[in-house]
Structures are given as structure tokens and as C-alpha cells.
Amino acid sequence: MSKPTIGLTGLAVMGQNLARNIARNGFAIAVHNRTVETTHKFIAEHGHEGAFVGCDDLRSFVEAIEKPRTIMMMVKAGKPVDDVIEGLKPYLAKGDLLIDGGNSFFKDTARRAAQLESEGFLYIGTGVSGGEEGALNGPAIMPGGKREAYERVAPILTKMAAQVDGTPCCAYIGEGAAGHYVKMVHNGIEYADMQLIAEAYDLLKSAVGLSNEQIGETFAQWNEGELGSYLIEITAQIFRTRDPETGGYLVDAVLDRAGQKGTGKWTSDSALELGVPVTAITEAVFARCLSAMKAQRVAASKVLMGPSSSFGGSQKDWIGAVRDALYASKVVAYAQGFDLMRVADAEYGWALKPGEISTIWRGGCIIRAVFLNRIKEAYDADSSLSNLLLAPFFRDVIGRTQANWRRVVSAAIQSGVPVPAFSAALAYYDGYRRERLPANLLQAQRDLFGAHTYERVDKPGVYHSQWG
């Protein structure tokens, strides 16, 4: 066997599956894990799948890889990444390439890249999406860093990525931390998408009165049309799964407390820092925070009053209305994510290509969806598009769905069913389409209590007045 051209350290599930993916695609690979037994077990179980070289320590791991070396790190974000880098550096040579394939915060990636490049190494912060299955069978890959570093590893990354219509779901994103930033926004959109689906489920169950079986069938039908996506597909699957212990539906046995690892919050933090209103994404983050307040919610449910949650009327009619509300809100969530990337690109100078990013997301990743092709078409038609809502296709989608969108949000409020992401998306749309907002009053208040000044609509300049 020839000497591996790539190595991977960090053999948790994602790392193992990426290593297997690389090997299955014909590349020899050295593998290492901090716990030696994990490496031995991995080789014993999967060594037959390709050309693996198992290594017990970092020195033998680095020495097993052909120079100039390419090493992928699949470890937990934060200090563990810094620790692995410091552990590897004594054995590296100038020109060696390190790839962080975890969910690192983009500012950490920028710091690491600058430091390592000043020491003569190459560094790529690479977003990888698709979960365990995607890692093994083809994820969406978002590499950012020096182009020369990407070109070196591109033959491996493009081969191991998901393929859609013969195109790999992997492309060079941009300099520095661009790859991890785009992955962060991907995860923010994922938060919003999941919350919107959860709100649709709540409406169908609590207000429309569908059974789990009917909800599963509804999502399966939606997956055959414009809403077709991985998340809609697995939602239908969830509602068809029985609990082996009770015989009931497994989803009903799951505690209504959602976890999070922080990437959605990072998206909202960055949006606040850059002044971009990603309201659907941020409400999705807050919805998870509210779900975590389980004990308080149980206590509140016993003393706080609300209306009946039933919509009444035709179930079929309401199913169609909820579908339209979900589709319109989903469009807004993606529009907000792409707007955030546009503003961040102007701030950090990455030269992002939004159409290419949407192509990467068409396969392998968690938010893969049919309408990503439409996003690519929108940016192909207008590369300087300021907001997806202005593209003819999406403008038409909102035009034909917004009556039901408003109807569903209004009915949900009247029925006491919380729809924070649906309503935030609608409020964003209404704010974005308004020529004049009540911010004139806000600025007048700021000038009155703090002499913050204001501009006028009828002539240029900056003014301060003595109000009243």
C-alpha cells in the first residue's frame, strides 16, 4: 500500500464515517484517536473497507502521511481543536495542511488560520453537513482558507462529497473563516427550518385535530411537491415510527425539551453584530430556549389561561393553509440567511458566491431541499441580488401563499397556539415591503431624550430639535 496522502484524527461517529468515506473512494488514509482502543476497534471493524493505517500516537500518525501532509481534525469545537493543533505542531513541517472539519466558531478559525499561516502551515476551516449518514455516503462540504490549500485537497473533498446531477456538493468558499461562517449560517437556517416544521406539526395536531398517522401522511405528501426536502422527509418518517416499548407513536414519548450546540446562537450573534434582521432564525433559537424551561411551563400551564386551540372548519382546507404558511416562512428564513452572508461578505471580504453555496446545499446536508435549485437560478440571473424575496420566483411564491400565511398566523394567535417563527417571518416580510416604518418616532424619541439627532425626509443634513 502506498503511503496515505491524508490523515484524520478524532474517531467519534462523524470522524469514523468521514474516514470510511475517504477510504471507500480509493484514498489511503491514516487514522488516529486520543483513545488508542478506539483506533484499534475502528480498524478491526472497518479495516476491510479501504486502505487504513491505524496510529497509536500523534508522532506516528504524522509520520505515516506522505509529505506535504494533509490532516483533517474531527474534534469538538473550542479548546479541543487548539489542543490537537498544539499536539500536532511539533511533528509537522512547513507547508503541511491542517483541516478543521468540526463546527468551529468562525472567529476561532480566523485566529487559528492567521497564526498557523504565520508559522508556515496551511489551514482550512471546513464546514461539513449531513450528520452521520452524510459523512459516510456524501456530505455537503464548505472549505474556506487559502485557495492553494483547497486546490491540494480538492480531489479528495469533491470525491467524498454528495453528488447532485453530476456536480459535487463541495466548492471553494473563500479566504480565512469563510467556510465555517457559511456552515454557521447553514445551521442557523436549519434551526429556523426545523422550528417552522415543528410549528406546522403543532398546528396540525393541536388546532386542526389530525392524528399522528394523518400528520405523517400529510408530510409525506408535502415531500412530493415544492416543500420536498430532507427535513420534511424525515418528519414523515418520524410520524410513522412506533415505540417498541408501548406500541404507541414514538414521537409522543419524546420529552418536549430541545437541545442545541450553539451554532444557531452564533448565527444570531453575528446578525446582531452586523445589524442584519434574521428574525425567523433568532426566534427558532429562542423557541429552543423556551422549550428548555420545562418545569416552569408545567407550572404555568396550571395557572395561566388561554383560548381553545381548535381551528374548526375543513381539515383539508387548513392543511393546505398550513402548507402555504410553512412554504412562505421557509422562503423568508432562507432569504434572511443569504442576506446575512451578503452583509458578512462585505464586512470580511471573502468574495462569497451565493449561487454556488446554494448548489453545495442541494445534497448531503441537513437543509437540502428542492427549492435550492431555484435559489441558484435567482443568483445566476442576478448575482448582485440584495434579497431573495426580490427574485421573481420567490416574489411569486409569497404572492400566492401569503393570504393563507396571514390566515394561519391570525388563527394561531386567536387559538393560543404559539407560532414564533411563522409570525416573525411574516412580520419581517411586512416590514421589508413597507416604504415607511414607524422608526421616525423612535428616532424622534432618541433625539428628545438623548440628543441623538435625526435626518429629515425633505432636505439633507443632520438635525436636533427641542421637542415640545
VEXMIZA-30767 format. One record per residue (C-alpha): residue in three letters; x, y, z. Coordinates in pm, 1 decimal, always signed. Layout:
BEGIN
- ALA,X,Y,Z $
...
END
This chain:
BEGIN
- MET,+0.0,+0.0,+0.0 $
- SER,+127.2,+348.0,-87.3 $
- LYS,+174.4,+599.9,+190.7 $
- PRO,-151.6,+781.9,+275.9 $
- THR,-188.3,+1132.0,+134.2 $
- ILE,-429.8,+1228.9,+411.1 $
- GLY,-480.8,+1158.8,+779.0 $
- LEU,-776.7,+1203.9,+1011.6 $
- THR,-766.1,+1242.0,+1388.3 $
- GLY,-1079.0,+1223.2,+1600.2 $
- LEU,-1270.2,+898.0,+1556.6 $
- ALA,-1608.3,+980.9,+1704.8 $
- VAL,-1901.3,+887.1,+1479.8 $
- MET,-1856.8,+1175.9,+1232.5 $
- GLY,-1482.2,+1123.1,+1213.8 $
- GLN,-1517.6,+749.5,+1164.3 $
- ASN,-1770.4,+789.7,+886.7 $
- LEU,-1566.6,+1055.1,+705.6 $
- ALA,-1259.3,+831.2,+726.1 $
- ARG,-1458.3,+539.9,+583.6 $
- ASN,-1594.3,+767.4,+310.9 $
- ILE,-1242.1,+873.7,+212.0 $
- ALA,-1118.5,+515.1,+207.6 $
- ARG,-1419.0,+389.6,+11.2 $
- ASN,-1338.7,+650.0,-253.7 $
- GLY,-996.8,+497.0,-309.8 $
- PHE,-771.8,+713.7,-93.9 $
- ALA,-532.4,+562.4,+157.8 $
- ILE,-580.3,+729.0,+496.1 $
- ALA,-402.2,+730.4,+831.6 $
- VAL,-633.7,+741.3,+1132.2 $
- HIS,-575.9,+836.1,+1495.3 $
- ASN,-776.9,+888.8,+1809.9 $
- ARG,-669.3,+1013.5,+2151.2 $
- THR,-804.1,+689.6,+2299.3 $
- VAL,-593.9,+415.0,+2142.2 $
- GLU,-860.2,+148.1,+2194.0 $
- THR,-1098.5,+347.2,+1970.7 $
- THR,-845.5,+337.1,+1685.9 $
- HIS,-792.4,-36.8,+1726.6 $
- LYS,-1166.6,-102.8,+1733.6 $
- PHE,-1218.3,+111.5,+1423.8 $
- ILE,-953.2,-79.6,+1227.7 $
- ALA,-1094.7,-413.6,+1343.1 $
- GLU,-1448.3,-322.8,+1235.2 $
- HIS,-1380.3,-124.0,+918.5 $
- GLY,-1027.1,-205.4,+806.9 $
- HIS,-1161.8,-416.9,+521.7 $
- GLU,-1334.0,-113.1,+365.1 $
- GLY,-1017.6,+52.2,+237.8 $
- ALA,-651.7,+133.9,+286.8 $
- PHE,-631.4,+241.9,+651.6 $
- VAL,-319.0,+294.5,+859.9 $
- GLY,-403.8,+295.3,+1230.3 $
- CYS,-174.1,+502.2,+1453.1 $
- ASP,-148.6,+496.8,+1831.0 $
- ASP,+11.5,+838.4,+1886.2 $
- LEU,+39.1,+1174.8,+1711.4 $
- ARG,+402.6,+1131.2,+1610.7 $
- SER,+349.3,+800.6,+1431.3 $
- PHE,+27.6,+942.8,+1285.6 $
- VAL,+201.8,+1242.5,+1130.2 $
- GLU,+498.0,+1036.0,+1009.6 $
- ALA,+262.9,+789.5,+838.9 $
- ILE,+133.9,+1057.2,+599.0 $
- GLU,+304.2,+1148.9,+273.4 $
- LYS,+463.5,+1495.4,+259.8 $
- PRO,+341.1,+1762.5,+227.6 $
- ARG,+92.2,+1632.0,+478.5 $
- THR,-283.7,+1685.9,+484.6 $
- ILE,-452.5,+1622.1,+819.7 $
- MET,-823.8,+1652.1,+898.2 $
- MET,-924.5,+1715.6,+1258.9 $
- MET,-1269.1,+1595.7,+1367.2 $
- VAL,-1282.0,+1704.1,+1730.0 $
- LYS,-1517.7,+1909.9,+1944.9 $
- ALA,-1516.7,+2282.6,+1874.7 $
- GLY,-1329.6,+2516.9,+2106.3 $
- LYS,-1026.6,+2432.8,+2317.2 $
- PRO,-1003.0,+2070.6,+2193.5 $
- VAL,-917.1,+2199.9,+1844.6 $
- ASP,-641.2,+2421.8,+1984.7 $
- ASP,-511.1,+2130.3,+2190.7 $
- VAL,-492.6,+1899.7,+1888.2 $
- ILE,-316.8,+2167.0,+1682.6 $
- GLU,-56.0,+2218.7,+1955.1 $
- GLY,-12.6,+1842.4,+1983.1 $
- LEU,+47.3,+1806.3,+1609.1 $
- LYS,+276.5,+2104.8,+1552.1 $
- PRO,+599.9,+1952.9,+1687.5 $
- TYR,+582.2,+1683.2,+1418.1 $
- LEU,+470.7,+1897.7,+1126.3 $
- ALA,+682.3,+2056.3,+854.7 $
- LYS,+629.8,+2387.5,+680.4 $
- GLY,+371.5,+2352.3,+404.4 $
- ASP,+168.2,+2087.7,+586.4 $
- LEU,-207.7,+2141.3,+577.0 $
- LEU,-450.0,+2115.2,+869.0 $
- ILE,-824.9,+2090.9,+808.0 $
- ASP,-1076.1,+2159.1,+1085.9 $
- GLY,-1388.4,+1968.0,+984.3 $
- GLY,-1582.6,+2040.3,+1303.8 $
- ASN,-1836.5,+2312.6,+1385.0 $
- SER,-1582.1,+2571.4,+1496.9 $
- PHE,-1679.3,+2933.8,+1560.5 $
- PHE,-1563.5,+3131.9,+1258.7 $
- LYS,-1364.2,+3385.3,+1462.9 $
- ASP,-1168.7,+3098.9,+1620.9 $
- THR,-1098.4,+2970.4,+1270.7 $
- ALA,-976.1,+3313.0,+1157.9 $
- ARG,-741.8,+3329.4,+1457.0 $
- ARG,-603.8,+2980.7,+1400.8 $
- ALA,-555.3,+3036.1,+1029.0 $
- ALA,-362.2,+3359.6,+1083.2 $
- GLN,-139.2,+3202.1,+1348.5 $
- LEU,-64.8,+2882.8,+1156.1 $
- GLU,-2.7,+3063.0,+828.7 $
- SER,+243.6,+3293.6,+1003.6 $
- GLU,+430.1,+2977.6,+1110.6 $
- GLY,+443.0,+2837.6,+757.1 $
- PHE,+148.7,+2596.2,+771.2 $
- LEU,-174.3,+2590.2,+570.2 $
- TYR,-516.6,+2582.1,+733.1 $
- ILE,-869.0,+2517.6,+608.3 $
- GLY,-1179.6,+2571.8,+819.4 $
- THR,-1424.2,+2332.3,+658.4 $
- GLY,-1795.6,+2313.3,+725.4 $
- VAL,-1928.5,+1958.1,+690.9 $
- SER,-2304.7,+1896.0,+694.5 $
- GLY,-2508.7,+1580.8,+665.4 $
- GLY,-2487.9,+1411.0,+1002.1 $
- GLU,-2366.5,+1055.2,+1039.3 $
- GLU,-2529.0,+930.6,+720.1 $
- GLY,-2399.8,+1220.2,+512.3 $
- ALA,-2047.7,+1182.4,+648.0 $
- LEU,-2042.5,+822.1,+529.0 $
- ASN,-2228.4,+847.7,+199.6 $
- GLY,-2152.3,+1201.8,+89.2 $
- PRO,-2187.5,+1526.1,+289.2 $
- ALA,-2205.4,+1888.3,+180.1 $
- ILE,-1858.1,+2036.1,+227.3 $
- MET,-1777.6,+2406.5,+269.8 $
- PRO,-1399.3,+2466.3,+274.6 $
- GLY,-1252.0,+2809.4,+344.9 $
- GLY,-889.9,+2920.8,+356.9 $
- LYS,-606.4,+2980.3,+112.8 $
- ARG,-705.7,+2871.1,-236.3 $
- GLU,-375.2,+2686.2,-276.5 $
- ALA,-463.9,+2481.5,+30.7 $
- TYR,-805.1,+2396.1,-111.7 $
- GLU,-662.5,+2301.0,-451.7 $
- ARG,-433.4,+2050.0,-284.6 $
- VAL,-714.9,+1864.8,-113.7 $
- ALA,-991.6,+1931.4,-367.5 $
- PRO,-957.9,+1590.7,-541.1 $
- ILE,-1039.8,+1418.4,-212.4 $
- LEU,-1309.4,+1658.7,-89.2 $
- THR,-1500.5,+1669.1,-417.9 $
- LYS,-1490.8,+1290.3,-447.9 $
- MET,-1618.3,+1227.5,-94.9 $
- ALA,-1891.6,+1494.7,-115.9 $
- ALA,-2250.6,+1426.8,-215.6 $
- GLN,-2314.3,+1446.4,-590.2 $
- VAL,-2623.5,+1610.5,-743.7 $
- ASP,-2671.9,+1599.0,-1121.4 $
- GLY,-2305.5,+1511.9,-1156.6 $
- THR,-2193.4,+1815.2,-954.5 $
- PRO,-2015.1,+1767.0,-620.0 $
- CYS,-2167.9,+1939.1,-318.4 $
- CYS,-1832.7,+2095.8,-242.7 $
- ALA,-1666.9,+2412.1,-371.6 $
- TYR,-1412.5,+2664.4,-251.6 $
- ILE,-1596.2,+2917.2,-31.9 $
- GLY,-1337.0,+3188.4,+24.8 $
- GLU,-1042.9,+3308.8,+231.0 $
- GLY,-994.1,+3269.9,+604.4 $
- ALA,-1301.2,+3168.9,+802.2 $
- ALA,-1546.5,+3181.4,+509.0 $
- GLY,-1614.3,+2807.2,+515.6 $
- HIS,-1704.9,+2792.7,+881.6 $
- TYR,-1912.6,+3111.3,+852.5 $
- VAL,-2120.1,+2964.6,+570.6 $
- LYS,-2164.2,+2641.7,+770.1 $
- MET,-2275.4,+2850.2,+1069.4 $
- VAL,-2541.2,+3023.3,+858.1 $
- HIS,-2643.5,+2684.6,+718.6 $
- ASN,-2704.5,+2571.6,+1075.9 $
- GLY,-2896.4,+2890.0,+1155.6 $
- ILE,-3127.6,+2824.6,+860.0 $
- GLU,-3153.9,+2465.8,+982.3 $
- TYR,-3275.3,+2591.9,+1322.2 $
- ALA,-3542.8,+2801.5,+1152.3 $
- ASP,-3646.5,+2523.2,+914.4 $
- MET,-3685.4,+2274.5,+1199.2 $
- GLN,-3882.2,+2520.2,+1413.3 $
- LEU,-4115.2,+2604.4,+1125.5 $
- ILE,-4184.0,+2234.1,+1070.3 $
- ALA,-4244.9,+2190.6,+1442.8 $
- GLU,-4494.3,+2478.1,+1439.5 $
- ALA,-4672.3,+2324.8,+1139.9 $
- TYR,-4692.3,+1995.8,+1331.8 $
- ASP,-4831.4,+2171.6,+1640.1 $
- LEU,-5097.8,+2344.7,+1432.4 $
- LEU,-5196.7,+2025.4,+1251.8 $
- LYS,-5220.9,+1833.6,+1579.2 $
- SER,-5345.9,+2090.0,+1830.8 $
- ALA,-5559.6,+2316.7,+1612.9 $
- VAL,-5660.8,+2116.3,+1304.7 $
- GLY,-5703.1,+1791.7,+1501.1 $
- LEU,-5506.6,+1547.3,+1284.9 $
- SER,-5383.9,+1215.5,+1421.1 $
- ASN,-5017.1,+1118.6,+1407.6 $
- GLU,-5092.9,+889.1,+1115.7 $
- GLN,-5261.4,+1173.7,+926.8 $
- ILE,-4973.9,+1410.7,+1007.0 $
- GLY,-4722.7,+1158.3,+875.1 $
- GLU,-4923.7,+1119.2,+555.8 $
- THR,-4950.3,+1497.5,+519.3 $
- PHE,-4573.4,+1547.1,+544.7 $
- ALA,-4515.1,+1259.8,+303.5 $
- GLN,-4743.8,+1430.3,+51.4 $
- TRP,-4573.2,+1765.9,+104.6 $
- ASN,-4238.9,+1600.0,+39.1 $
- GLU,-4356.1,+1510.3,-311.9 $
- GLY,-4401.6,+1876.8,-407.8 $
- GLU,-4242.0,+2219.1,-365.4 $
- LEU,-4168.5,+2154.7,+2.7 $
- GLY,-3965.3,+1843.2,-79.1 $
- SER,-3661.9,+1831.8,+148.2 $
- TYR,-3464.0,+1608.0,+378.2 $
- LEU,-3624.7,+1757.8,+689.3 $
- ILE,-3978.6,+1711.2,+555.2 $
- GLU,-3888.9,+1354.9,+452.7 $
- ILE,-3758.7,+1255.4,+795.5 $
- THR,-4054.1,+1426.3,+965.6 $
- ALA,-4290.7,+1195.9,+775.1 $
- GLN,-4072.7,+904.9,+883.8 $
- ILE,-4087.1,+1012.0,+1248.8 $
- PHE,-4467.1,+1011.4,+1248.9 $
- ARG,-4471.8,+656.3,+1117.7 $
- THR,-4242.4,+518.0,+1387.6 $
- ARG,-4391.1,+316.9,+1673.8 $
- ASP,-4249.5,+292.2,+2024.9 $
- PRO,-4134.8,-69.9,+2073.6 $
- GLU,-4198.7,-35.8,+2448.3 $
- THR,-4555.4,+94.6,+2443.1 $
- GLY,-4678.4,+31.8,+2089.9 $
- GLY,-4780.5,+397.4,+2061.2 $
- TYR,-4613.4,+657.3,+1844.4 $
- LEU,-4253.0,+714.4,+1948.2 $
- VAL,-4270.3,+1091.2,+1889.2 $
- ASP,-4525.1,+1119.6,+2171.9 $
- ALA,-4277.0,+964.0,+2414.8 $
- VAL,-4007.6,+1223.0,+2339.8 $
- LEU,-3975.3,+1496.6,+2604.2 $
- ASP,-4055.0,+1840.2,+2459.5 $
- ARG,-3718.6,+1991.9,+2551.8 $
- ALA,-3493.5,+2063.0,+2252.3 $
- GLY,-3116.7,+2072.8,+2283.9 $
- GLN,-2874.3,+2292.4,+2095.6 $
- LYS,-2499.2,+2310.4,+2044.5 $
- GLY,-2470.3,+2684.2,+1985.5 $
- THR,-2440.4,+2731.4,+1610.1 $
- GLY,-2786.8,+2885.8,+1584.0 $
- LYS,-2697.1,+3130.0,+1861.0 $
- TRP,-2371.2,+3214.5,+1681.4 $
- THR,-2575.0,+3299.6,+1371.7 $
- SER,-2797.5,+3532.8,+1571.1 $
- ASP,-2497.1,+3686.2,+1748.7 $
- SER,-2328.3,+3759.8,+1416.5 $
- ALA,-2650.5,+3903.2,+1274.7 $
- LEU,-2684.0,+4138.4,+1572.7 $
- GLU,-2320.3,+4241.0,+1536.0 $
- LEU,-2368.6,+4317.0,+1165.4 $
- GLY,-2718.1,+4464.1,+1201.7 $
- VAL,-2898.9,+4204.6,+990.4 $
- PRO,-3254.7,+4106.0,+1099.4 $
- VAL,-3254.5,+3725.3,+1088.3 $
- THR,-3574.1,+3717.4,+1291.1 $
- ALA,-3700.9,+3370.5,+1194.2 $
- ILE,-3364.1,+3217.0,+1282.3 $
- THR,-3340.7,+3400.8,+1613.6 $
- GLU,-3696.9,+3310.7,+1713.2 $
- ALA,-3609.2,+2948.0,+1643.1 $
- VAL,-3316.7,+2976.7,+1883.6 $
- PHE,-3539.7,+3135.6,+2148.7 $
- ALA,-3802.7,+2865.4,+2092.9 $
- ARG,-3546.7,+2603.8,+2193.4 $
- CYS,-3460.0,+2813.0,+2499.2 $
- LEU,-3828.9,+2828.8,+2594.2 $
- SER,-3863.8,+2454.2,+2543.9 $
- ALA,-3582.3,+2403.6,+2794.8 $
- MET,-3793.5,+2577.7,+3062.1 $
- LYS,-3997.7,+2259.1,+3103.6 $
- ALA,-4059.0,+2276.8,+3478.7 $
- GLN,-4170.2,+2641.0,+3458.6 $
- ARG,-4400.3,+2564.6,+3165.5 $
- VAL,-4562.8,+2277.0,+3352.0 $
- ALA,-4629.4,+2504.7,+3648.8 $
- ALA,-4754.0,+2789.3,+3426.3 $
- SER,-4990.3,+2557.3,+3240.0 $
- LYS,-5182.6,+2508.4,+3562.4 $
- VAL,-5245.5,+2878.4,+3631.3 $
- LEU,-5223.1,+3077.1,+3306.2 $
- MET,-5535.7,+3086.7,+3093.8 $
- GLY,-5571.4,+3081.8,+2715.2 $
- PRO,-5828.9,+3017.8,+2442.2 $
- SER,-5931.0,+2687.4,+2289.3 $
- SER,-5675.1,+2571.4,+2037.5 $
- SER,-5922.6,+2431.2,+1785.8 $
- PHE,-5948.2,+2599.8,+1443.9 $
- GLY,-6272.8,+2439.1,+1335.2 $
- GLY,-6383.6,+2410.5,+974.8 $
- SER,-6247.7,+2188.2,+699.2 $
- GLN,-5935.5,+1990.4,+789.1 $
- LYS,-5837.6,+1967.2,+423.0 $
- ASP,-5863.7,+2344.0,+386.0 $
- TRP,-5649.3,+2408.2,+693.3 $
- ILE,-5387.4,+2153.7,+583.6 $
- GLY,-5341.7,+2349.0,+260.4 $
- ALA,-5325.3,+2676.5,+451.6 $
- VAL,-5060.4,+2547.3,+692.8 $
- ARG,-4859.4,+2417.4,+398.1 $
- ASP,-4862.7,+2763.6,+237.8 $
- ALA,-4763.4,+2929.4,+565.2 $
- LEU,-4476.1,+2684.5,+604.6 $
- TYR,-4353.6,+2743.4,+249.9 $
- ALA,-4369.9,+3124.4,+275.1 $
- SER,-4195.8,+3126.6,+613.8 $
- LYS,-3927.2,+2890.8,+484.2 $
- VAL,-3856.0,+3127.6,+194.0 $
- VAL,-3811.5,+3414.6,+441.7 $
- ALA,-3575.7,+3208.8,+661.3 $
- TYR,-3351.4,+3129.9,+364.6 $
- ALA,-3371.7,+3491.7,+245.4 $
- GLN,-3255.2,+3608.2,+587.4 $
- GLY,-2966.4,+3359.2,+590.3 $
- PHE,-2845.1,+3462.5,+246.3 $
- ASP,-2880.4,+3829.9,+339.0 $
- LEU,-2661.6,+3770.6,+642.9 $
- MET,-2394.9,+3608.7,+424.6 $
- ARG,-2413.6,+3905.3,+185.6 $
- VAL,-2350.2,+4157.0,+463.1 $
- ALA,-2080.3,+3941.6,+626.0 $
- ASP,-1908.0,+3908.0,+289.5 $
- ALA,-1895.0,+4287.2,+256.6 $
- GLU,-1755.0,+4308.9,+610.6 $
- TYR,-1490.8,+4037.0,+584.5 $
- GLY,-1406.9,+4040.6,+212.4 $
- TRP,-1449.1,+3670.7,+134.7 $
- ALA,-1597.2,+3707.9,-217.7 $
- LEU,-1874.3,+3457.0,-146.2 $
- LYS,-2074.1,+3318.2,-437.3 $
- PRO,-2431.6,+3266.0,-308.9 $
- GLY,-2542.0,+3071.3,-615.1 $
- GLU,-2255.7,+2828.3,-567.5 $
- ILE,-2333.6,+2797.6,-196.7 $
- SER,-2692.1,+2700.6,-277.6 $
- THR,-2554.4,+2437.0,-516.4 $
- ILE,-2344.0,+2289.3,-235.7 $
- TRP,-2652.0,+2267.6,-13.6 $
- ARG,-2859.1,+2072.7,-270.3 $
- GLY,-2729.5,+1737.6,-145.4 $
- GLY,-2575.9,+1573.9,+157.4 $
- CYS,-2660.4,+1848.1,+405.3 $
- ILE,-2947.3,+1871.4,+653.5 $
- ILE,-3125.0,+2161.0,+478.2 $
- ARG,-3110.7,+2007.7,+130.9 $
- ALA,-3434.1,+2092.6,-46.3 $
- VAL,-3591.7,+2104.1,-388.5 $
- PHE,-3611.7,+2482.3,-397.0 $
- LEU,-3235.1,+2529.8,-357.7 $
- ASN,-3224.8,+2492.5,-735.4 $
- ARG,-3448.5,+2799.5,-750.6 $
- ILE,-3208.0,+2991.5,-527.5 $
- LYS,-2922.2,+2910.1,-763.4 $
- GLU,-3131.3,+3023.4,-1060.4 $
- ALA,-3210.5,+3350.2,-880.4 $
- TYR,-2842.8,+3432.0,-825.9 $
- ASP,-2748.3,+3313.3,-1174.3 $
- ALA,-2999.0,+3564.9,-1311.1 $
- ASP,-2879.5,+3844.7,-1079.6 $
- SER,-2550.2,+3792.6,-897.9 $
- SER,-2596.4,+4122.3,-711.0 $
- LEU,-2943.6,+4029.5,-580.4 $
- SER,-2985.1,+4206.7,-245.8 $
- ASN,-3259.1,+3982.4,-110.3 $
- LEU,-3410.8,+3655.4,-231.0 $
- LEU,-3759.9,+3796.2,-175.6 $
- LEU,-3699.6,+4026.3,-473.8 $
- ALA,-3628.3,+3738.9,-714.0 $
- PRO,-3930.1,+3677.6,-943.5 $
- PHE,-3976.4,+3313.2,-841.2 $
- PHE,-3981.1,+3381.6,-467.3 $
- ARG,-4182.8,+3700.1,-508.6 $
- ASP,-4446.0,+3489.3,-684.1 $
- VAL,-4433.7,+3220.1,-412.7 $
- ILE,-4507.4,+3478.3,-144.3 $
- GLY,-4773.9,+3634.2,-363.1 $
- ARG,-4974.7,+3313.7,-390.9 $
- THR,-4918.9,+3186.8,-34.8 $
- GLN,-4945.0,+3498.7,+179.2 $
- ALA,-5323.9,+3500.6,+215.2 $
- ASN,-5308.6,+3158.2,+380.4 $
- TRP,-4991.5,+3258.4,+566.2 $
- ARG,-5172.8,+3553.1,+726.7 $
- ARG,-5480.6,+3341.1,+789.0 $
- VAL,-5281.1,+3072.4,+969.9 $
- VAL,-5083.4,+3316.9,+1185.2 $
- SER,-5401.5,+3504.8,+1276.4 $
- ALA,-5587.6,+3184.0,+1360.2 $
- ALA,-5295.2,+3054.2,+1563.5 $
- ILE,-5288.2,+3371.9,+1772.4 $
- GLN,-5664.6,+3358.4,+1826.0 $
- SER,-5636.6,+2990.9,+1922.8 $
- GLY,-5340.2,+3033.0,+2156.0 $
- VAL,-5102.0,+2812.1,+1956.3 $
- PRO,-4752.1,+2966.4,+1962.0 $
- VAL,-4602.7,+3021.3,+1616.4 $
- PRO,-4296.6,+3240.2,+1686.4 $
- ALA,-4109.3,+3157.3,+1366.5 $
- PHE,-4417.0,+3177.1,+1140.2 $
- SER,-4513.2,+3516.0,+1284.6 $
- ALA,-4156.5,+3652.4,+1290.7 $
- ALA,-4112.0,+3559.6,+925.6 $
- LEU,-4438.8,+3732.6,+836.0 $
- ALA,-4350.5,+4045.1,+1036.7 $
- TYR,-4013.9,+4059.3,+858.5 $
- TYR,-4184.4,+4034.4,+520.9 $
- ASP,-4430.9,+4309.8,+609.2 $
- GLY,-4153.4,+4529.8,+742.6 $
- TYR,-3931.9,+4470.9,+441.0 $
- ARG,-4206.9,+4556.7,+193.2 $
- ARG,-4304.2,+4883.5,+372.0 $
- GLU,-4169.5,+5205.8,+224.8 $
- ARG,-4214.8,+5382.8,+556.5 $
- LEU,-4184.2,+5231.7,+905.1 $
- PRO,-4255.5,+5391.1,+1244.9 $
- ALA,-3881.1,+5427.1,+1304.8 $
- ASN,-3926.5,+5802.3,+1259.4 $
- LEU,-4091.7,+5804.9,+1602.0 $
- LEU,-3805.7,+5601.0,+1750.8 $
- GLN,-3552.7,+5847.9,+1616.4 $
- ALA,-3758.1,+6142.1,+1745.2 $
- GLN,-3763.3,+5981.2,+2091.2 $
- ARG,-3386.3,+5927.1,+2076.1 $
- ASP,-3333.8,+6289.6,+1983.3 $
- LEU,-3561.2,+6412.0,+2263.7 $
- PHE,-3408.4,+6211.9,+2548.6 $
- GLY,-3050.0,+6185.9,+2424.1 $
- ALA,-2990.9,+6449.4,+2156.0 $
- HIS,-2902.5,+6169.5,+1914.4 $
- THR,-3011.5,+6385.7,+1614.6 $
- TYR,-3216.3,+6281.9,+1314.0 $
- GLU,-3236.9,+6322.4,+937.4 $
- ARG,-3529.0,+6477.4,+751.2 $
- VAL,-3730.9,+6342.7,+459.7 $
- ASP,-3749.9,+6681.7,+284.7 $
- LYS,-3388.8,+6803.0,+287.5 $
- PRO,-3037.8,+6670.3,+357.1 $
- GLY,-2844.0,+6719.0,+678.2 $
- VAL,-2844.5,+6610.8,+1043.6 $
- TYR,-3076.5,+6788.0,+1289.3 $
- HIS,-3150.4,+6823.0,+1659.1 $
- SER,-3467.5,+6982.8,+1793.3 $
- GLN,-3614.2,+7097.7,+2120.1 $
- TRP,-3922.1,+6877.6,+2125.5 $
- GLY,-4244.0,+7017.1,+2275.2 $
END
